[in-house]
Amino acid sequence: MTFVHPETEEIELAAVLHALSDPQRLRIVRELGACDEPRACGSFALDVGKSTRTHHFRVLREAGVIRQWREGTSRLSTLRREDLDGRFPGLLDAVLAADRVPAL
Amino acid sequence: MTFVHPETEEIELAAVLHALSDPQRLRIVRELGACDEPRACGSFALDVGKSTRTHHFRVLREAGVIRQWREGTSRLSTLRREDLDGRFPGLLDAVLAADRVPAL
């Protein structure tokens, strides 16, 4: 199976905002934003089962927020930081910064 | 009927991103961002019927993105710019700026 990704110029604002509008997906994006290394999907501490986890990664990938690929038996992910910064300057930084602010 | 609004500190990032993740709601927010005057809900050029229009305004209001009130027979709206800037610095500016970039 090959992972499908939108080209940079195909990334849509509404789709990115939708992908980011879920607390579990925000957690994935925040963890990916905290390190530059690719992460295996199974290494994220999410409060969901395997199929929901797969769904969340697919939503992020199809919106153009993350890139996924296989290495051996692992699925690795990285944030498409340059692509997002180029399309929507400041958006990802604002989301990552907001997410560090604890709820009052 | 009184309009219900979240307090500033109750505004949630995921709810704001969800509210902004629809093209019609993005259009409302962009138009509100373009002028500082309150706007009547009926004055927005949206490609939807009246009940869908009401729904979109409610989603924006309940997420804390806009403030709505009645004046006579009109429903007026403004963007909660200060509240959003305080909670999530840079987010609204990034969304409004991104929305001015035409799709390629």
N, CA and C atoms of all chains as a GROMACS GRO file, in nm:
protein
  624
    1MET      N    1   0.084  -0.120   0.000
    1MET     CA    2   0.000   0.000   0.000
    1MET      C    3   0.088   0.125   0.000
    2THR      N    4   0.057   0.219  -0.086
    2THR     CA    5   0.132   0.344  -0.090
    2THR      C    6   0.051   0.453  -0.019
    3PHE      N    7   0.118   0.537   0.056
    3PHE     CA    8   0.050   0.648   0.122
    3PHE      C    9   0.030   0.762   0.022
    4VAL      N   10  -0.090   0.815   0.017
    4VAL     CA   11  -0.121   0.926  -0.073
    4VAL      C   12  -0.107   1.058   0.003
    5HIS      N   13  -0.037   1.152  -0.057
    5HIS     CA   14  -0.019   1.284   0.004
    5HIS      C   15  -0.056   1.391  -0.097
    6PRO      N   16  -0.121   1.498  -0.053
    6PRO     CA   17  -0.144   1.611  -0.144
    6PRO      C   18  -0.011   1.681  -0.175
    7GLU      N   19   0.001   1.734  -0.297
    7GLU     CA   20   0.114   1.821  -0.327
    7GLU      C   21   0.103   1.947  -0.241
    8THR      N   22   0.213   2.017  -0.226
    8THR     CA   23   0.213   2.137  -0.140
    8THR      C   24   0.104   2.235  -0.183
    9GLU      N   25   0.094   2.260  -0.313
    9GLU     CA   26  -0.001   2.361  -0.361
    9GLU      C   27  -0.146   2.311  -0.355
   10GLU      N   28  -0.164   2.183  -0.327
   10GLU     CA   29  -0.300   2.130  -0.313
   10GLU      C   30  -0.350   2.137  -0.169
   11ILE      N   31  -0.264   2.173  -0.075
   11ILE     CA   32  -0.304   2.175   0.066
   11ILE      C   33  -0.404   2.289   0.088
   12GLU      N   34  -0.520   2.254   0.143
   12GLU     CA   35  -0.630   2.349   0.160
   12GLU      C   36  -0.640   2.394   0.306
   13LEU      N   37  -0.663   2.524   0.325
   13LEU     CA   38  -0.673   2.577   0.461
   13LEU      C   39  -0.781   2.508   0.542
   14ALA      N   40  -0.901   2.495   0.485
   14ALA     CA   41  -1.013   2.436   0.561
   14ALA      C   42  -0.980   2.292   0.601
   15ALA      N   43  -0.914   2.217   0.513
   15ALA     CA   44  -0.880   2.077   0.544
   15ALA      C   45  -0.775   2.071   0.655
   16VAL      N   46  -0.678   2.161   0.652
   16VAL     CA   47  -0.576   2.165   0.756
   16VAL      C   48  -0.640   2.199   0.891
   17LEU      N   49  -0.728   2.299   0.892
   17LEU     CA   50  -0.794   2.339   1.017
   17LEU      C   51  -0.880   2.226   1.070
   18HIS      N   52  -0.950   2.155   0.979
   18HIS     CA   53  -1.029   2.040   1.022
   18HIS      C   54  -0.938   1.933   1.082
   19ALA      N   55  -0.827   1.905   1.015
   19ALA     CA   56  -0.735   1.801   1.065
   19ALA      C   57  -0.684   1.837   1.204
   20LEU      N   58  -0.666   1.965   1.231
   20LEU     CA   59  -0.612   2.010   1.360
   20LEU      C   60  -0.720   2.028   1.467
   21SER      N   61  -0.846   2.008   1.430
   21SER     CA   62  -0.956   2.044   1.520
   21SER      C   63  -0.997   1.931   1.613
   22ASP      N   64  -0.912   1.833   1.631
   22ASP     CA   65  -0.941   1.720   1.720
   22ASP      C   66  -0.829   1.710   1.824
   23PRO      N   67  -0.865   1.694   1.952
   23PRO     CA   68  -0.761   1.693   2.056
   23PRO      C   69  -0.655   1.585   2.037
   24GLN      N   70  -0.695   1.466   1.992
   24GLN     CA   71  -0.595   1.360   1.972
   24GLN      C   72  -0.501   1.396   1.856
   25ARG      N   73  -0.558   1.454   1.751
   25ARG     CA   74  -0.473   1.491   1.636
   25ARG      C   75  -0.382   1.608   1.673
   26LEU      N   76  -0.434   1.700   1.754
   26LEU     CA   77  -0.348   1.808   1.804
   26LEU      C   78  -0.231   1.752   1.884
   27ARG      N   79  -0.258   1.647   1.961
   27ARG     CA   80  -0.151   1.587   2.041
   27ARG      C   81  -0.043   1.526   1.950
   28ILE      N   82  -0.087   1.458   1.843
   28ILE     CA   83   0.009   1.400   1.748
   28ILE      C   84   0.096   1.512   1.688
   29VAL      N   85   0.030   1.620   1.646
   29VAL     CA   86   0.101   1.730   1.580
   29VAL      C   87   0.197   1.797   1.678
   30ARG      N   88   0.154   1.814   1.802
   30ARG     CA   89   0.241   1.875   1.902
   30ARG      C   90   0.364   1.787   1.927
   31GLU      N   91   0.342   1.656   1.936
   31GLU     CA   92   0.457   1.567   1.961
   31GLU      C   93   0.551   1.566   1.841
   32LEU      N   94   0.496   1.566   1.720
   32LEU     CA   95   0.581   1.572   1.601
   32LEU      C   96   0.654   1.706   1.594
   33GLY      N   97   0.588   1.812   1.640
   33GLY     CA   98   0.650   1.945   1.637
   33GLY      C   99   0.763   1.959   1.737
   34ALA      N  100   0.764   1.872   1.838
   34ALA     CA  101   0.863   1.884   1.944
   34ALA      C  102   0.996   1.819   1.908
   35CYS      N  103   1.000   1.737   1.803
   35CYS     CA  104   1.127   1.675   1.763
   35CYS      C  105   1.132   1.664   1.612
   36ASP      N  106   1.251   1.673   1.557
   36ASP     CA  107   1.264   1.672   1.412
   36ASP      C  108   1.278   1.531   1.356
   37GLU      N  109   1.288   1.432   1.443
   37GLU     CA  110   1.305   1.295   1.396
   37GLU      C  111   1.170   1.235   1.355
   38PRO      N  112   1.169   1.148   1.254
   38PRO     CA  113   1.046   1.074   1.224
   38PRO      C  114   1.005   0.990   1.344
   39ARG      N  115   0.875   0.978   1.362
   39ARG     CA  116   0.823   0.899   1.476
   39ARG      C  117   0.737   0.786   1.423
   40ALA      N  118   0.748   0.671   1.488
   40ALA     CA  119   0.660   0.559   1.454
   40ALA      C  120   0.520   0.587   1.510
   41CYS      N  121   0.418   0.556   1.431
   41CYS     CA  122   0.280   0.586   1.473
   41CYS      C  123   0.247   0.525   1.608
   42GLY      N  124   0.300   0.404   1.632
   42GLY     CA  125   0.267   0.334   1.756
   42GLY      C  126   0.331   0.397   1.878
   43SER      N  127   0.422   0.492   1.860
   43SER     CA  128   0.496   0.549   1.973
   43SER      C  129   0.425   0.667   2.038
   44PHE      N  130   0.307   0.706   1.984
   44PHE     CA  131   0.234   0.819   2.042
   44PHE      C  132   0.140   0.769   2.150
   45ALA      N  133   0.137   0.842   2.261
   45ALA     CA  134   0.047   0.806   2.371
   45ALA      C  135  -0.090   0.867   2.343
   46LEU      N  136  -0.177   0.788   2.282
   46LEU     CA  137  -0.312   0.838   2.249
   46LEU      C  138  -0.415   0.755   2.324
   47ASP      N  139  -0.525   0.821   2.360
   47ASP     CA  140  -0.631   0.754   2.436
   47ASP      C  141  -0.733   0.690   2.343
   48VAL      N  142  -0.686   0.622   2.240
   48VAL     CA  143  -0.778   0.566   2.140
   48VAL      C  144  -0.729   0.429   2.097
   49GLY      N  145  -0.817   0.350   2.037
   49GLY     CA  146  -0.779   0.219   1.984
   49GLY      C  147  -0.705   0.231   1.852
   50LYS      N  148  -0.664   0.114   1.801
   50LYS     CA  149  -0.576   0.111   1.684
   50LYS      C  150  -0.643   0.168   1.559
   51SER      N  151  -0.770   0.135   1.538
   51SER     CA  152  -0.834   0.181   1.413
   51SER      C  153  -0.858   0.332   1.418
   52THR      N  154  -0.890   0.384   1.536
   52THR     CA  155  -0.909   0.529   1.549
   52THR      C  156  -0.776   0.601   1.531
   53ARG      N  157  -0.672   0.540   1.585
   53ARG     CA  158  -0.537   0.595   1.568
   53ARG      C  159  -0.502   0.603   1.419
   54THR      N  160  -0.526   0.495   1.347
   54THR     CA  161  -0.499   0.492   1.203
   54THR      C  162  -0.580   0.601   1.131
   55HIS      N  163  -0.706   0.615   1.171
   55HIS     CA  164  -0.793   0.719   1.113
   55HIS      C  165  -0.732   0.858   1.134
   56HIS      N  166  -0.690   0.887   1.257
   56HIS     CA  167  -0.637   1.020   1.286
   56HIS      C  168  -0.513   1.050   1.201
   57PHE      N  169  -0.425   0.950   1.188
   57PHE     CA  170  -0.305   0.972   1.105
   57PHE      C  171  -0.345   0.992   0.959
   58ARG      N  172  -0.446   0.920   0.913
   58ARG     CA  173  -0.488   0.936   0.773
   58ARG      C  174  -0.545   1.076   0.750
   59VAL      N  175  -0.627   1.126   0.844
   59VAL     CA  176  -0.684   1.261   0.829
   59VAL      C  177  -0.571   1.364   0.821
   60LEU      N  178  -0.472   1.350   0.909
   60LEU     CA  179  -0.359   1.445   0.907
   60LEU      C  180  -0.281   1.434   0.776
   61ARG      N  181  -0.260   1.312   0.729
   61ARG     CA  182  -0.184   1.293   0.605
   61ARG      C  183  -0.260   1.348   0.484
   62GLU      N  184  -0.388   1.314   0.475
   62GLU     CA  185  -0.465   1.356   0.358
   62GLU      C  186  -0.485   1.507   0.353
   63ALA      N  187  -0.480   1.573   0.469
   63ALA     CA  188  -0.491   1.720   0.472
   63ALA      C  189  -0.358   1.786   0.438
   64GLY      N  190  -0.248   1.707   0.440
   64GLY     CA  191  -0.117   1.764   0.409
   64GLY      C  192  -0.040   1.810   0.532
   65VAL      N  193  -0.088   1.768   0.652
   65VAL     CA  194  -0.022   1.812   0.776
   65VAL      C  195   0.101   1.726   0.807
   66ILE      N  196   0.090   1.596   0.778
   66ILE     CA  197   0.204   1.506   0.806
   66ILE      C  198   0.239   1.427   0.680
   67ARG      N  199   0.362   1.374   0.680
   67ARG     CA  200   0.404   1.281   0.576
   67ARG      C  201   0.425   1.145   0.643
   68GLN      N  202   0.376   1.040   0.579
   68GLN     CA  203   0.392   0.905   0.634
   68GLN      C  204   0.460   0.814   0.533
   69TRP      N  205   0.540   0.721   0.582
   69TRP     CA  206   0.600   0.620   0.495
   69TRP      C  207   0.632   0.496   0.579
   70ARG      N  208   0.658   0.386   0.510
   70ARG     CA  209   0.692   0.262   0.580
   70ARG      C  210   0.842   0.243   0.584
   71GLU      N  211   0.888   0.190   0.696
   71GLU     CA  212   1.025   0.140   0.702
   71GLU      C  213   1.017   0.008   0.774
   72GLY      N  214   1.039  -0.100   0.700
   72GLY     CA  215   1.022  -0.233   0.759
   72GLY      C  216   0.878  -0.250   0.799
   73THR      N  217   0.856  -0.282   0.927
   73THR     CA  218   0.720  -0.302   0.973
   73THR      C  219   0.662  -0.176   1.038
   74SER      N  220   0.738  -0.067   1.040
   74SER     CA  221   0.691   0.056   1.104
   74SER      C  222   0.630   0.152   1.003
   75ARG      N  223   0.534   0.231   1.050
   75ARG     CA  224   0.489   0.350   0.977
   75ARG      C  225   0.551   0.470   1.046
   76LEU      N  226   0.627   0.545   0.972
   76LEU     CA  227   0.690   0.664   1.031
   76LEU      C  228   0.616   0.789   0.985
   77SER      N  229   0.624   0.894   1.067
   77SER     CA  230   0.556   1.021   1.036
   77SER      C  231   0.647   1.138   1.066
   78THR      N  232   0.636   1.241   0.985
   78THR     CA  233   0.694   1.371   1.018
   78THR      C  234   0.592   1.479   0.986
   79LEU      N  235   0.610   1.593   1.050
   79LEU     CA  236   0.528   1.710   1.022
   79LEU      C  237   0.576   1.772   0.890
   80ARG      N  238   0.481   1.818   0.805
   80ARG     CA  239   0.521   1.885   0.679
   80ARG      C  240   0.538   2.034   0.709
   81ARG      N  241   0.634   2.065   0.794
   81ARG     CA  242   0.647   2.199   0.847
   81ARG      C  243   0.676   2.302   0.737
   82GLU      N  244   0.771   2.271   0.649
   82GLU     CA  245   0.804   2.367   0.542
   82GLU      C  246   0.686   2.390   0.448
   83ASP      N  247   0.619   2.283   0.412
   83ASP     CA  248   0.504   2.296   0.322
   83ASP      C  249   0.395   2.382   0.385
   84LEU      N  250   0.367   2.356   0.513
   84LEU     CA  251   0.262   2.432   0.581
   84LEU      C  252   0.302   2.578   0.601
   85ASP      N  253   0.428   2.599   0.639
   85ASP     CA  254   0.475   2.737   0.659
   85ASP      C  255   0.470   2.814   0.527
   86GLY      N  256   0.499   2.745   0.417
   86GLY     CA  257   0.494   2.812   0.287
   86GLY      C  258   0.352   2.847   0.244
   87ARG      N  259   0.261   2.757   0.271
   87ARG     CA  260   0.122   2.779   0.230
   87ARG      C  261   0.051   2.878   0.323
   88PHE      N  262   0.069   2.860   0.454
   88PHE     CA  263  -0.007   2.937   0.554
   88PHE      C  264   0.090   2.990   0.660
   89PRO      N  265   0.163   3.095   0.627
   89PRO     CA  266   0.268   3.142   0.718
   89PRO      C  267   0.214   3.173   0.858
   90GLY      N  268   0.280   3.120   0.957
   90GLY     CA  269   0.245   3.149   1.096
   90GLY      C  270   0.139   3.058   1.155
   91LEU      N  271   0.067   2.984   1.071
   91LEU     CA  272  -0.044   2.904   1.123
   91LEU      C  273   0.004   2.793   1.216
   92LEU      N  274   0.100   2.713   1.168
   92LEU     CA  275   0.145   2.600   1.250
   92LEU      C  276   0.209   2.650   1.379
   93ASP      N  277   0.290   2.754   1.369
   93ASP     CA  278   0.352   2.810   1.490
   93ASP      C  279   0.246   2.855   1.590
   94ALA      N  280   0.142   2.920   1.542
   94ALA     CA  281   0.036   2.967   1.632
   94ALA      C  282  -0.034   2.849   1.699
   95VAL      N  283  -0.060   2.743   1.623
   95VAL     CA  284  -0.127   2.625   1.679
   95VAL      C  285  -0.037   2.556   1.781
   96LEU      N  286   0.090   2.540   1.747
   96LEU     CA  287   0.182   2.474   1.841
   96LEU      C  288   0.201   2.558   1.967
   97ALA      N  289   0.210   2.690   1.952
   97ALA     CA  290   0.226   2.777   2.068
   97ALA      C  291   0.100   2.774   2.154
   98ALA      N  292  -0.016   2.779   2.091
   98ALA     CA  293  -0.143   2.778   2.165
   98ALA      C  294  -0.156   2.651   2.244
   99ASP      N  295  -0.110   2.544   2.186
   99ASP     CA  296  -0.126   2.415   2.249
   99ASP      C  297  -0.037   2.401   2.372
  100ARG      N  298   0.066   2.484   2.382
  100ARG     CA  299   0.151   2.479   2.501
  100ARG      C  300   0.091   2.556   2.617
  101VAL      N  301  -0.009   2.641   2.586
  101VAL     CA  302  -0.074   2.718   2.693
  101VAL      C  303  -0.171   2.624   2.765
  102PRO      N  304  -0.150   2.600   2.894
  102PRO     CA  305  -0.244   2.512   2.964
  102PRO      C  306  -0.382   2.574   2.972
  103ALA      N  307  -0.486   2.491   2.973
  103ALA     CA  308  -0.623   2.541   2.990
  103ALA      C  309  -0.633   2.606   3.127
  104LEU      N  310  -0.710   2.715   3.135
  104LEU     CA  311  -0.721   2.787   3.263
  104LEU      C  312  -0.816   2.715   3.358
  105MET      N  313  -3.483   3.538   2.306
  105MET     CA  314  -3.372   3.443   2.309
  105MET      C  315  -3.241   3.516   2.332
  106THR      N  316  -3.163   3.468   2.426
  106THR     CA  317  -3.033   3.526   2.453
  106THR      C  318  -2.926   3.441   2.385
  107PHE      N  319  -2.827   3.507   2.328
  107PHE     CA  320  -2.717   3.433   2.267
  107PHE      C  321  -2.618   3.392   2.374
  108VAL      N  322  -2.576   3.266   2.370
  108VAL     CA  323  -2.480   3.214   2.468
  108VAL      C  324  -2.340   3.223   2.407
  109HIS      N  325  -2.248   3.277   2.486
  109HIS     CA  326  -2.109   3.289   2.443
  109HIS      C  327  -2.018   3.230   2.549
  110PRO      N  328  -1.912   3.159   2.510
  110PRO     CA  329  -1.813   3.117   2.610
  110PRO      C  330  -1.736   3.238   2.662
  111GLU      N  331  -1.698   3.231   2.791
  111GLU     CA  332  -1.605   3.330   2.843
  111GLU      C  333  -1.470   3.316   2.772
  112THR      N  334  -1.390   3.420   2.777
  112THR     CA  335  -1.261   3.417   2.706
  112THR      C  336  -1.179   3.295   2.745
  113GLU      N  337  -1.172   3.268   2.876
  113GLU     CA  338  -1.085   3.160   2.923
  113GLU      C  339  -1.145   3.021   2.894
  114GLU      N  340  -1.271   3.020   2.849
  114GLU     CA  341  -1.333   2.891   2.814
  114GLU      C  342  -1.314   2.857   2.666
  115ILE      N  343  -1.259   2.949   2.588
  115ILE     CA  344  -1.244   2.924   2.445
  115ILE      C  345  -1.139   2.816   2.423
  116GLU      N  346  -1.177   2.710   2.350
  116GLU     CA  347  -1.090   2.593   2.331
  116GLU      C  348  -1.030   2.596   2.192
  117LEU      N  349  -0.902   2.562   2.184
  117LEU     CA  350  -0.834   2.562   2.054
  117LEU      C  351  -0.902   2.470   1.953
  118ALA      N  352  -0.932   2.346   1.995
  118ALA     CA  353  -0.990   2.250   1.900
  118ALA      C  354  -1.124   2.301   1.848
  119ALA      N  355  -1.204   2.363   1.934
  119ALA     CA  356  -1.336   2.414   1.892
  119ALA      C  357  -1.320   2.531   1.794
  120VAL      N  358  -1.222   2.618   1.819
  120VAL     CA  359  -1.198   2.730   1.728
  120VAL      C  360  -1.153   2.677   1.591
  121LEU      N  361  -1.062   2.581   1.592
  121LEU     CA  362  -1.013   2.526   1.465
  121LEU      C  363  -1.127   2.456   1.391
  122HIS      N  364  -1.211   2.385   1.464
  122HIS     CA  365  -1.327   2.323   1.400
  122HIS      C  366  -1.419   2.429   1.340
  123ALA      N  367  -1.445   2.535   1.415
  123ALA     CA  368  -1.534   2.640   1.365
  123ALA      C  369  -1.478   2.703   1.238
  124LEU      N  370  -1.346   2.710   1.228
  124LEU     CA  371  -1.282   2.774   1.112
  124LEU      C  372  -1.261   2.676   0.997
  125SER      N  373  -1.296   2.550   1.016
  125SER     CA  374  -1.259   2.447   0.917
  125SER      C  375  -1.363   2.429   0.807
  126ASP      N  376  -1.452   2.524   0.790
  126ASP     CA  377  -1.555   2.516   0.687
  126ASP      C  378  -1.544   2.638   0.596
  127PRO      N  379  -1.545   2.619   0.464
  127PRO     CA  380  -1.524   2.733   0.373
  127PRO      C  381  -1.625   2.847   0.392
  128GLN      N  382  -1.752   2.816   0.421
  128GLN     CA  383  -1.850   2.923   0.440
  128GLN      C  384  -1.821   2.999   0.570
  129ARG      N  385  -1.782   2.926   0.674
  129ARG     CA  386  -1.751   2.995   0.800
  129ARG      C  387  -1.622   3.076   0.788
  130LEU      N  388  -1.526   3.024   0.711
  130LEU     CA  389  -1.406   3.104   0.684
  130LEU      C  390  -1.442   3.233   0.612
  131ARG      N  391  -1.539   3.226   0.524
  131ARG     CA  392  -1.580   3.347   0.450
  131ARG      C  393  -1.642   3.449   0.546
  132ILE      N  394  -1.725   3.402   0.637
  132ILE     CA  395  -1.785   3.492   0.738
  132ILE      C  396  -1.674   3.560   0.819
  133VAL      N  397  -1.578   3.480   0.864
  133VAL     CA  398  -1.471   3.532   0.949
  133VAL      C  399  -1.385   3.631   0.871
  134ARG      N  400  -1.358   3.599   0.745
  134ARG     CA  401  -1.277   3.690   0.662
  134ARG      C  402  -1.350   3.822   0.644
  135GLU      N  403  -1.481   3.816   0.618
  135GLU     CA  404  -1.557   3.941   0.598
  135GLU      C  405  -1.564   4.022   0.727
  136LEU      N  406  -1.581   3.953   0.841
  136LEU     CA  407  -1.582   4.024   0.969
  136LEU      C  408  -1.445   4.083   0.999
  137GLY      N  409  -1.340   4.012   0.956
  137GLY     CA  410  -1.204   4.060   0.981
  137GLY      C  411  -1.169   4.180   0.896
  138ALA      N  412  -1.244   4.202   0.788
  138ALA     CA  413  -1.212   4.310   0.695
  138ALA      C  414  -1.268   4.445   0.740
  139CYS      N  415  -1.362   4.444   0.835
  139CYS     CA  416  -1.415   4.573   0.882
  139CYS      C  417  -1.443   4.563   1.031
  140ASP      N  418  -1.430   4.672   1.102
  140ASP     CA  419  -1.447   4.669   1.246
  140ASP      C  420  -1.592   4.692   1.289
  141GLU      N  421  -1.679   4.723   1.194
  141GLU     CA  422  -1.820   4.748   1.227
  141GLU      C  423  -1.893   4.615   1.246
  142PRO      N  424  -1.992   4.612   1.336
  142PRO     CA  425  -2.079   4.494   1.343
  142PRO      C  426  -2.151   4.475   1.210
  143ARG      N  427  -2.173   4.349   1.174
  143ARG     CA  428  -2.242   4.319   1.049
  143ARG      C  429  -2.368   4.240   1.078
  144ALA      N  430  -2.473   4.267   1.003
  144ALA     CA  431  -2.595   4.187   1.014
  144ALA      C  432  -2.572   4.052   0.946
  145CYS      N  433  -2.622   3.945   1.009
  145CYS     CA  434  -2.598   3.810   0.956
  145CYS      C  435  -2.646   3.798   0.812
  146GLY      N  436  -2.758   3.864   0.781
  146GLY     CA  437  -2.814   3.852   0.646
  146GLY      C  438  -2.733   3.923   0.539
  147SER      N  439  -2.633   4.000   0.580
  147SER     CA  440  -2.557   4.080   0.482
  147SER      C  441  -2.439   4.005   0.422
  148PHE      N  442  -2.418   3.881   0.465
  148PHE     CA  443  -2.306   3.803   0.412
  148PHE      C  444  -2.350   3.726   0.288
  149ALA      N  445  -2.266   3.728   0.187
  149ALA     CA  446  -2.295   3.655   0.063
  149ALA      C  447  -2.250   3.510   0.081
  150LEU      N  448  -2.341   3.423   0.122
  150LEU     CA  449  -2.308   3.282   0.144
  150LEU      C  450  -2.389   3.196   0.048
  151ASP      N  451  -2.331   3.085   0.007
  151ASP     CA  452  -2.398   2.995  -0.088
  151ASP      C  453  -2.480   2.891  -0.014
  152VAL      N  454  -2.556   2.932   0.085
  152VAL     CA  455  -2.633   2.837   0.166
  152VAL      C  456  -2.769   2.896   0.200
  153GLY      N  457  -2.860   2.810   0.242
  153GLY     CA  458  -2.993   2.855   0.283
  153GLY      C  459  -2.990   2.913   0.423
  154LYS      N  460  -3.111   2.960   0.464
  154LYS     CA  461  -3.117   3.036   0.589
  154LYS      C  462  -3.082   2.950   0.712
  155SER      N  463  -3.129   2.825   0.715
  155SER     CA  464  -3.105   2.745   0.835
  155SER      C  465  -2.957   2.706   0.844
  156THR      N  466  -2.894   2.680   0.730
  156THR     CA  467  -2.751   2.649   0.730
  156THR      C  468  -2.671   2.771   0.772
  157ARG      N  469  -2.715   2.887   0.724
  157ARG     CA  470  -2.651   3.013   0.762
  157ARG      C  471  -2.657   3.031   0.915
  158THR      N  472  -2.775   3.009   0.972
  158THR     CA  473  -2.792   3.022   1.117
  158THR      C  474  -2.699   2.923   1.190
  159HIS      N  475  -2.692   2.801   1.136
  159HIS     CA  476  -2.604   2.699   1.194
  159HIS      C  477  -2.459   2.746   1.196
  160HIS      N  478  -2.413   2.799   1.082
  160HIS     CA  479  -2.272   2.842   1.074
  160HIS      C  480  -2.242   2.952   1.176
  161PHE      N  481  -2.335   3.047   1.190
  161PHE     CA  482  -2.313   3.154   1.288
  161PHE      C  483  -2.313   3.098   1.430
  162ARG      N  484  -2.398   2.999   1.454
  162ARG     CA  485  -2.402   2.941   1.589
  162ARG      C  486  -2.271   2.868   1.621
  163VAL      N  487  -2.219   2.792   1.524
  163VAL     CA  488  -2.093   2.721   1.548
  163VAL      C  489  -1.981   2.820   1.580
  164LEU      N  490  -1.976   2.930   1.504
  164LEU     CA  491  -1.873   3.032   1.529
  164LEU      C  492  -1.890   3.097   1.666
  165ARG      N  493  -2.016   3.124   1.702
  165ARG     CA  494  -2.043   3.189   1.831
  165ARG      C  495  -2.010   3.095   1.947
  166GLU      N  496  -2.055   2.969   1.938
  166GLU     CA  497  -2.035   2.876   2.050
  166GLU      C  498  -1.887   2.840   2.068
  167ALA      N  499  -1.808   2.852   1.961
  167ALA     CA  500  -1.664   2.828   1.972
  167ALA      C  501  -1.591   2.949   2.028
  168GLY      N  502  -1.659   3.064   2.032
  168GLY     CA  503  -1.594   3.186   2.082
  168GLY      C  504  -1.529   3.270   1.974
  169VAL      N  505  -1.559   3.241   1.848
  169VAL     CA  506  -1.496   3.315   1.738
  169VAL      C  507  -1.567   3.448   1.711
  170ILE      N  508  -1.699   3.449   1.725
  170ILE     CA  509  -1.775   3.573   1.702
  170ILE      C  510  -1.865   3.602   1.822
  171ARG      N  511  -1.907   3.727   1.831
  171ARG     CA  512  -2.007   3.768   1.929
  171ARG      C  513  -2.131   3.811   1.851
  172GLN      N  514  -2.248   3.767   1.895
  172GLN     CA  515  -2.374   3.802   1.829
  172GLN      C  516  -2.470   3.866   1.928
  173TRP      N  517  -2.548   3.960   1.879
  173TRP     CA  518  -2.654   4.020   1.961
  173TRP      C  519  -2.762   4.073   1.867
  174ARG      N  520  -2.878   4.102   1.927
  174ARG     CA  521  -2.990   4.155   1.851
  174ARG      C  522  -2.994   4.306   1.862
  175GLU      N  523  -3.029   4.370   1.751
  175GLU     CA  524  -3.066   4.511   1.755
  175GLU      C  525  -3.190   4.525   1.670
  176GLY      N  526  -3.304   4.548   1.735
  176GLY     CA  527  -3.429   4.550   1.660
  176GLY      C  528  -3.453   4.413   1.599
  177THR      N  529  -3.472   4.408   1.470
  177THR     CA  530  -3.498   4.279   1.404
  177THR      C  531  -3.371   4.217   1.347
  178SER      N  532  -3.258   4.283   1.367
  178SER     CA  533  -3.132   4.231   1.310
  178SER      C  534  -3.053   4.151   1.412
  179ARG      N  535  -2.977   4.053   1.362
  179ARG     CA  536  -2.874   3.988   1.442
  179ARG      C  537  -2.742   4.045   1.395
  180LEU      N  538  -2.670   4.106   1.484
  180LEU     CA  539  -2.540   4.162   1.448
  180LEU      C  540  -2.427   4.072   1.498
  181SER      N  541  -2.315   4.078   1.429
  181SER     CA  542  -2.199   3.995   1.464
  181SER      C  543  -2.071   4.076   1.457
  182THR      N  544  -1.978   4.045   1.548
  182THR     CA  545  -1.840   4.093   1.535
  182THR      C  546  -1.746   3.978   1.567
  183LEU      N  547  -1.625   3.992   1.519
  183LEU     CA  548  -1.520   3.896   1.549
  183LEU      C  549  -1.469   3.923   1.691
  184ARG      N  550  -1.443   3.817   1.769
  184ARG     CA  551  -1.387   3.834   1.905
  184ARG      C  552  -1.234   3.838   1.894
  185ARG      N  553  -1.186   3.939   1.825
  185ARG     CA  554  -1.044   3.944   1.790
  185ARG      C  555  -0.954   3.951   1.914
  186GLU      N  556  -0.988   4.039   2.008
  186GLU     CA  557  -0.902   4.052   2.126
  186GLU      C  558  -0.900   3.923   2.208
  187ASP      N  559  -1.017   3.864   2.223
  187ASP     CA  560  -1.025   3.740   2.301
  187ASP      C  561  -0.942   3.630   2.235
  188LEU      N  562  -0.955   3.617   2.102
  188LEU     CA  563  -0.881   3.513   2.030
  188LEU      C  564  -0.731   3.541   2.031
  189ASP      N  565  -0.694   3.668   2.011
  189ASP     CA  566  -0.552   3.703   2.013
  189ASP      C  567  -0.491   3.676   2.150
  190GLY      N  568  -0.571   3.700   2.255
  190GLY     CA  569  -0.521   3.675   2.390
  190GLY      C  570  -0.503   3.527   2.419
  191ARG      N  571  -0.599   3.447   2.372
  191ARG     CA  572  -0.593   3.303   2.399
  191ARG      C  573  -0.491   3.232   2.311
  192PHE      N  574  -0.491   3.268   2.180
  192PHE     CA  575  -0.409   3.196   2.082
  192PHE      C  576  -0.336   3.296   1.994
  193PRO      N  577  -0.229   3.356   2.046
  193PRO     CA  578  -0.162   3.465   1.975
  193PRO      C  579  -0.119   3.423   1.833
  194GLY      N  580  -0.155   3.505   1.736
  194GLY     CA  581  -0.112   3.481   1.598
  194GLY      C  582  -0.204   3.392   1.518
  195LEU      N  583  -0.294   3.319   1.583
  195LEU     CA  584  -0.377   3.222   1.510
  195LEU      C  585  -0.472   3.290   1.412
  196LEU      N  586  -0.548   3.388   1.462
  196LEU     CA  587  -0.645   3.453   1.375
  196LEU      C  588  -0.575   3.527   1.261
  197ASP      N  589  -0.466   3.595   1.292
  197ASP     CA  590  -0.392   3.663   1.186
  197ASP      C  591  -0.345   3.565   1.079
  198ALA      N  592  -0.296   3.449   1.122
  198ALA     CA  593  -0.248   3.350   1.024
  198ALA      C  594  -0.362   3.300   0.937
  199VAL      N  595  -0.478   3.276   0.998
  199VAL     CA  596  -0.592   3.227   0.922
  199VAL      C  597  -0.642   3.334   0.824
  200LEU      N  598  -0.651   3.458   0.871
  200LEU     CA  599  -0.698   3.566   0.782
  200LEU      C  600  -0.598   3.589   0.669
  201ALA      N  601  -0.469   3.583   0.700
  201ALA     CA  602  -0.367   3.604   0.596
  201ALA      C  603  -0.371   3.491   0.495
  202ALA      N  604  -0.383   3.367   0.545
  202ALA     CA  605  -0.386   3.251   0.456
  202ALA      C  606  -0.505   3.258   0.364
  203ASP      N  607  -0.613   3.308   0.415
  203ASP     CA  608  -0.736   3.310   0.338
  203ASP      C  609  -0.729   3.414   0.226
  204ARG      N  610  -0.637   3.507   0.237
  204ARG     CA  611  -0.622   3.605   0.128
  204ARG      C  612  -0.537   3.550   0.014
  205VAL      N  613  -0.466   3.440   0.041
  205VAL     CA  614  -0.386   3.378  -0.065
  205VAL      C  615  -0.480   3.299  -0.156
  206PRO      N  616  -0.487   3.334  -0.283
  206PRO     CA  617  -0.577   3.257  -0.370
  206PRO      C  618  -0.526   3.114  -0.388
  207ALA      N  619  -0.618   3.023  -0.408
  207ALA     CA  620  -0.580   2.886  -0.437
  207ALA      C  621  -0.502   2.882  -0.569
  208LEU      N  622  -0.403   2.796  -0.576
  208LEU     CA  623  -0.318   2.792  -0.698
  208LEU      C  624  -0.389   2.716  -0.809
   0.00000   0.00000   0.00000
